[in-house]
Amino acid sequence: MAAKKKKIKASGRFGAGYGTRVRKKLNAVESLQRKKQKCPFCTKSGVKRQAVGIWNCEKCGKTFASKAYSINP
């Protein structure tokens, strides 16, 4: 009987055909973009990604454009 495969964070949805290096990079990018980030206007951590490059602060209500996956450089 085959052993159970362990899913590795968000990249567990991809199979072995993509390779480990690609899946590790994907985990790094996706975990960064899903975290709440620090707002450049009110300096509180409540900014969530709405779409590619569009961010919204839940605290002050500002919507602004920045990098695709994270606000910080």
TIMI-2910 file (N, C-alpha, C, CB; in pm, 1 decimal, decimal comma, always signed):
<rs>
+----------+----------+----------+----------+----------+----------+----------+----------+----------+----------+----------+----------+------+
!      n_x !      n_y !      n_z !     ca_x !     ca_y !     ca_z !      c_x !      c_y !      c_z !     cb_x !     cb_y !     cb_z ! resn !
+----------+----------+----------+----------+----------+----------+----------+----------+----------+----------+----------+----------+------+
!    +83,8 !   -117,3 !     +0,0 !     +0,0 !     +0,0 !     +0,0 !    +89,0 !   +124,4 !     +0,0 !    -95,7 !     -0,7 !   +121,6 !  Met !
!    +52,8 !   +222,2 !    -79,8 !   +132,3 !   +344,7 !    -92,5 !   +114,7 !   +433,2 !    +30,5 !    +92,6 !   +422,0 !   -219,7 !  Ala !
!   +221,2 !   +505,3 !    +63,2 !   +215,5 !   +597,6 !   +177,2 !   +136,4 !   +721,3 !   +138,9 !   +357,8 !   +637,0 !   +224,2 !  Ala !
!    +76,2 !   +784,8 !   +238,0 !     +0,5 !   +907,4 !   +214,7 !    +95,1 !  +1021,4 !   +180,7 !    -84,8 !   +943,2 !   +337,7 !  Lys !
!    +61,8 !  +1100,7 !    +82,0 !   +144,0 !  +1215,6 !    +46,7 !   +103,3 !  +1334,7 !   +132,2 !   +131,1 !  +1249,2 !   -103,9 !  Lys !
!   +201,4 !  +1406,3 !   +181,7 !   +174,9 !  +1522,0 !   +265,9 !   +166,0 !  +1646,4 !   +178,3 !   +284,8 !  +1538,3 !   +374,2 !  Lys !
!    +60,3 !  +1724,4 !   +194,3 !    +47,9 !  +1848,4 !   +118,4 !   +136,0 !  +1954,3 !   +182,9 !   -100,2 !  +1895,9 !   +111,9 !  Lys !
!   +208,2 !  +2024,1 !   +101,6 !   +299,8 !  +2125,5 !   +150,9 !   +236,6 !  +2262,4 !   +128,3 !   +438,7 !  +2115,2 !    +80,8 !  Ile !
!   +171,9 !  +2315,4 !   +230,9 !   +108,8 !  +2448,3 !   +229,2 !    +21,4 !  +2468,2 !   +105,7 !   +215,6 !  +2557,6 !   +234,6 !  Lys !
!    +31,3 !  +2583,6 !    +41,6 !    -56,0 !  +2615,2 !    -71,1 !    -16,8 !  +2540,8 !   -197,7 !    -54,7 !  +2763,5 !    -97,3 !  Ala !
!   +109,6 !  +2500,4 !   -209,7 !   +152,9 !  +2434,5 !   -332,9 !   +119,2 !  +2286,7 !   -334,5 !   +301,1 !  +2452,4 !   -351,8 !  Ser !
!    +52,2 !  +2237,7 !   -232,4 !    +11,7 !  +2098,8 !   -229,8 !    -89,8 !  +2065,7 !   -336,8 !    -43,4 !  +2064,4 !    -96,2 !  Gly !
!   -151,8 !  +2167,3 !   -392,6 !   -250,5 !  +2143,4 !   -497,7 !   -185,9 !  +2106,2 !   -630,3 !   -337,3 !  +2265,8 !   -516,2 !  Arg !
!    -53,9 !  +2129,2 !   -643,4 !    +18,4 !  +2091,5 !   -763,7 !    +86,6 !  +1958,0 !   -742,7 !   +120,8 !  +2198,8 !   -802,3 !  Phe !
!   +100,7 !  +1884,5 !   -846,6 !   +163,2 !  +1753,1 !   -836,6 !   +313,9 !  +1761,4 !   -846,3 !   +110,2 !  +1661,8 !   -944,1 !  Gly !
!   +375,0 !  +1647,0 !   -859,5 !   +520,2 !  +1638,0 !   -864,0 !   +576,8 !  +1689,8 !   -996,1 !   +563,8 !  +1494,7 !   -841,9 !  Ala !
!   +494,0 !  +1705,2 !  -1095,9 !   +541,7 !  +1746,7 !  -1228,0 !   +597,9 !  +1887,2 !  -1232,2 !   +431,3 !  +1736,5 !  -1326,3 !  Gly !
!   +566,3 !  +1969,5 !  -1132,8 !   +615,8 !  +2107,3 !  -1131,3 !   +753,3 !  +2118,0 !  -1068,6 !   +519,2 !  +2196,6 !  -1057,0 !  Tyr !
!   +791,4 !  +2026,6 !   -984,1 !   +921,8 !  +2030,4 !   -919,5 !   +917,0 !  +2102,5 !   -785,6 !  +1022,6 !  +2097,0 !  -1010,1 !  Gly !
!  +1012,5 !  +2070,1 !   -699,3 !  +1010,9 !  +2126,1 !   -565,1 !  +1051,5 !  +2272,5 !   -562,6 !  +1101,6 !  +2047,1 !   -475,7 !  Thr !
!  +1143,8 !  +2311,0 !   -647,7 !  +1191,6 !  +2449,6 !   -645,5 !  +1079,5 !  +2547,0 !   -680,8 !  +1309,2 !  +2467,2 !   -742,9 !  Arg !
!  +1003,1 !  +2514,0 !   -781,7 !   +892,3 !  +2600,5 !   -824,0 !   +786,2 !  +2607,7 !   -716,0 !   +830,7 !  +2549,9 !   -955,1 !  Val !
!   +758,6 !  +2494,3 !   -652,5 !   +655,5 !  +2493,0 !   -548,5 !   +700,0 !  +2568,9 !   -423,7 !   +619,9 !  +2349,2 !   -511,7 !  Arg !
!   +829,3 !  +2565,1 !   -390,9 !   +879,4 !  +2642,5 !   -276,9 !   +870,2 !  +2792,0 !   -303,4 !  +1024,2 !  +2603,9 !   -245,5 !  Lys !
!   +902,1 !  +2833,7 !   -426,4 !   +890,1 !  +2975,0 !   -462,0 !   +745,2 !  +3020,5 !   -456,0 !   +947,3 !  +3000,2 !   -601,6 !  Lys !
!   +654,9 !  +2936,1 !   -502,1 !   +512,5 !  +2967,9 !   -498,8 !   +464,5 !  +2984,5 !   -354,7 !   +431,3 !  +2858,4 !   -570,1 !  Leu !
!   +509,1 !  +2897,5 !   -264,9 !   +471,8 !  +2909,8 !   -123,3 !   +518,7 !  +3041,6 !    -65,8 !   +530,0 !  +2794,4 !    -42,0 !  Asn !
!   +639,8 !  +3083,0 !   -100,0 !   +693,7 !  +3208,5 !    -46,4 !   +611,3 !  +3328,1 !    -93,4 !   +840,7 !  +3226,1 !    -88,4 !  Ala !
!   +576,3 !  +3330,2 !   -221,5 !   +500,9 !  +3442,5 !   -277,6 !   +358,4 !  +3444,1 !   -223,5 !   +499,1 !  +3435,1 !   -431,2 !  Val !
!   +293,2 !  +3329,6 !   -221,9 !   +153,1 !  +3326,2 !   -178,8 !   +136,7 !  +3353,5 !    -30,1 !    +92,2 !  +3192,2 !   -212,0 !  Glu !
!   +229,9 !  +3306,8 !    +51,7 !   +217,2 !  +3335,5 !   +194,3 !   +237,9 !  +3484,2 !   +222,3 !   +317,7 !  +3252,1 !   +274,5 !  Ser !
!   +323,4 !  +3549,7 !   +143,3 !   +346,7 !  +3693,2 !   +159,6 !   +225,7 !  +3774,3 !   +115,5 !   +469,8 !  +3736,4 !    +80,5 !  Leu !
!   +164,5 !  +3736,9 !     +4,2 !    +53,3 !  +3816,6 !    -46,9 !    -73,7 !  +3797,4 !    +34,1 !    +26,9 !  +3781,9 !   -191,0 !  Gln !
!    -88,4 !  +3687,8 !   +105,8 !   -210,1 !  +3664,6 !   +183,8 !   -202,4 !  +3721,7 !   +325,4 !   -238,4 !  +3516,6 !   +190,9 !  Arg !
!    -82,0 !  +3759,7 !   +369,2 !    -67,0 !  +3819,7 !   +502,2 !   -122,8 !  +3961,2 !   +502,7 !    +81,2 !  +3820,5 !   +545,5 !  Lys !
!   -170,4 !  +4006,4 !   +618,4 !   -209,4 !  +4146,0 !   +631,6 !    -82,9 !  +4229,1 !   +642,6 !   -302,5 !  +4168,2 !   +755,1 !  Lys !
!    -76,0 !  +4336,2 !   +564,6 !    +45,6 !  +4415,3 !   +558,1 !    +22,5 !  +4554,4 !   +616,0 !    +95,3 !  +4425,2 !   +413,8 !  Gln !
!   +129,7 !  +4627,3 !   +634,9 !   +126,6 !  +4758,1 !   +700,6 !    +83,8 !  +4866,2 !   +601,2 !   +265,1 !  +4792,0 !   +760,9 !  Lys !
!    -14,8 !  +4945,9 !   +641,9 !    -66,7 !  +5052,7 !   +557,0 !    +31,3 !  +5169,9 !   +553,4 !   -205,0 !  +5099,6 !   +607,2 !  Cys !
!    +62,2 !  +5223,3 !   +434,9 !   +152,7 !  +5338,0 !   +427,2 !    +87,9 !  +5468,7 !   +472,8 !   +202,8 !  +5353,7 !   +286,1 !  Pro !
!    -44,4 !  +5472,5 !   +486,3 !   -113,6 !  +5594,5 !   +525,3 !   -136,1 !  +5601,8 !   +676,2 !   -246,4 !  +5604,2 !   +452,7 !  Phe !
!   -191,6 !  +5496,4 !   +735,0 !   -222,3 !  +5499,1 !   +877,9 !   -124,0 !  +5415,5 !   +961,3 !   -363,8 !  +5449,1 !   +900,6 !  Cys !
!    -31,4 !  +5349,1 !   +899,4 !    +73,7 !  +5265,1 !   +960,3 !    +19,7 !  +5153,7 !  +1050,4 !   +167,1 !  +5352,0 !  +1041,0 !  Thr !
!   -101,4 !  +5107,1 !  +1026,0 !   -155,5 !  +4992,9 !  +1098,8 !   -156,3 !  +4872,4 !  +1004,7 !   -299,4 !  +5023,1 !  +1153,5 !  Lys !
!   -148,9 !  +4752,8 !  +1061,1 !   -147,3 !  +4633,7 !   +975,7 !   -290,3 !  +4587,6 !   +950,4 !    -63,7 !  +4519,6 !  +1040,5 !  Ser !
!   -342,4 !  +4624,0 !   +837,3 !   -477,0 !  +4583,9 !   +801,6 !   -499,9 !  +4589,4 !   +652,3 !   -577,1 !  +4670,4 !   +871,8 !  Gly !
!   -392,4 !  +4590,2 !   +574,5 !   -404,2 !  +4600,9 !   +429,2 !   -415,4 !  +4461,8 !   +369,9 !   -283,5 !  +4676,8 !   +368,5 !  Val !
!   -517,1 !  +4441,8 !   +287,8 !   -536,6 !  +4315,1 !   +219,3 !   -535,6 !  +4338,5 !    +69,5 !   -668,1 !  +4247,9 !   +263,4 !  Lys !
!   -494,1 !  +4237,2 !     -3,2 !   -487,6 !  +4244,8 !   -149,3 !   -625,7 !  +4218,4 !   -207,6 !   -384,1 !  +4143,5 !   -205,8 !  Arg !
!   -672,2 !  +4309,5 !   -295,1 !   -800,7 !  +4290,6 !   -361,7 !   -781,8 !  +4223,3 !   -497,0 !   -872,7 !  +4424,8 !   -378,8 !  Gln !
!   -685,6 !  +4272,3 !   -572,7 !   -654,4 !  +4216,6 !   -704,1 !   -505,3 !  +4240,4 !   -728,3 !   -743,4 !  +4281,9 !   -818,3 !  Ala !
!   -458,1 !  +4209,1 !   -846,5 !   -316,2 !  +4226,5 !   -876,7 !   -281,6 !  +4374,7 !   -869,8 !   -281,1 !  +4168,0 !  -1016,7 !  Val !
!   -201,0 !  +4413,3 !   -772,2 !   -155,9 !  +4551,2 !   -757,9 !   -253,8 !  +4645,2 !   -691,1 !   -123,2 !  +4604,5 !   -889,3 !  Gly !
!   -369,9 !  +4596,9 !   -650,0 !   -469,9 !  +4681,5 !   -584,8 !   -484,8 !  +4635,5 !   -440,1 !   -607,6 !  +4675,8 !   -660,0 !  Ile !
!   -463,5 !  +4728,3 !   -347,6 !   -464,0 !  +4698,9 !   -204,7 !   -565,4 !  +4786,9 !   -134,0 !   -324,0 !  +4718,9 !   -144,2 !  Trp !
!   -624,8 !  +4734,9 !    -24,9 !   -726,0 !  +4808,2 !    +50,4 !   -695,5 !  +4796,3 !   +199,5 !   -868,9 !  +4754,9 !    +18,4 !  Asn !
!   -694,0 !  +4911,1 !   +267,0 !   -673,1 !  +4912,3 !   +412,2 !   -808,4 !  +4900,4 !   +480,8 !   -598,6 !  +5042,2 !   +458,1 !  Cys !
!   -820,4 !  +4801,2 !   +569,3 !   -946,3 !  +4780,4 !   +640,2 !   -965,6 !  +4882,1 !   +750,8 !   -951,9 !  +4640,4 !   +697,8 !  Glu !
!   -858,3 !  +4941,8 !   +800,7 !   -866,7 !  +5036,7 !   +912,3 !   -909,5 !  +5176,0 !   +866,3 !   -732,4 !  +5045,3 !   +983,8 !  Lys !
!   -834,7 !  +5231,8 !   +766,2 !   -865,5 !  +5368,5 !   +722,6 !   -950,3 !  +5373,3 !   +596,2 !   -737,7 !  +5444,8 !   +699,5 !  Cys !
!   -968,9 !  +5260,6 !   +528,9 !  -1056,1 !  +5254,8 !   +412,7 !   -993,7 !  +5300,4 !   +282,2 !  -1174,5 !  +5335,3 !   +438,4 !  Gly !
!   -864,7 !  +5326,4 !   +280,0 !   -799,4 !  +5371,8 !   +157,3 !   -774,9 !  +5254,2 !    +64,3 !   -666,8 !  +5443,2 !   +189,1 !  Lys !
!   -793,5 !  +5278,1 !    -64,6 !   -760,3 !  +5182,9 !   -168,2 !   -651,3 !  +5245,3 !   -252,5 !   -884,9 !  +5144,5 !   -254,1 !  Thr !
!   -544,6 !  +5169,3 !   -277,0 !   -431,0 !  +5224,7 !   -349,3 !   -362,6 !  +5116,4 !   -430,1 !   -331,7 !  +5290,1 !   -252,9 !  Phe !
!   -274,5 !  +5159,7 !   -519,2 !   -200,1 !  +5068,1 !   -604,9 !    -57,7 !  +5053,2 !   -552,3 !   -199,3 !  +5118,0 !   -751,4 !  Ala !
!     -4,8 !  +4933,8 !   -565,4 !   +132,4 !  +4906,1 !   -523,9 !   +182,1 !  +4786,6 !   -603,7 !   +141,7 !  +4879,1 !   -369,6 !  Ser !
!   +279,6 !  +4715,3 !   -550,3 !   +332,9 !  +4598,3 !   -618,5 !   +227,3 !  +4487,9 !   -626,9 !   +458,6 !  +4547,0 !   -546,4 !  Lys !
!   +252,8 !  +4389,1 !   -709,4 !   +155,7 !  +4284,1 !   -733,4 !   +135,6 !  +4192,2 !   -614,1 !   +197,2 !  +4203,9 !   -851,2 !  Ala !
!   +245,2 !  +4153,6 !   -544,7 !   +234,6 !  +4053,6 !   -439,5 !   +257,1 !  +4109,3 !   -299,5 !   +332,1 !  +3944,3 !   -465,2 !  Tyr !
!   +319,7 !  +4223,9 !   -286,3 !   +343,2 !  +4281,4 !   -153,8 !   +353,3 !  +4432,6 !   -165,8 !   +471,9 !  +4222,9 !    -89,4 !  Ser !
!   +336,6 !  +4501,0 !    -52,7 !   +345,9 !  +4645,5 !    -51,0 !   +490,5 !  +4687,6 !    -29,0 !   +254,9 !  +4704,6 !    +57,6 !  Ile !
!   +556,4 !  +4618,3 !    +64,7 !   +692,3 !  +4654,7 !   +101,6 !   +790,4 !  +4624,0 !    -10,8 !   +733,8 !  +4582,0 !   +228,4 !  Asn !
!   +893,5 !  +4708,2 !    -25,4 !   +991,4 !  +4685,9 !   -132,0 !  +1076,0 !  +4562,9 !   -111,2 !  +1080,4 !  +4804,1 !   -144,8 !  Pro !
+----------+----------+----------+----------+----------+----------+----------+----------+----------+----------+----------+----------+------+
</rs>
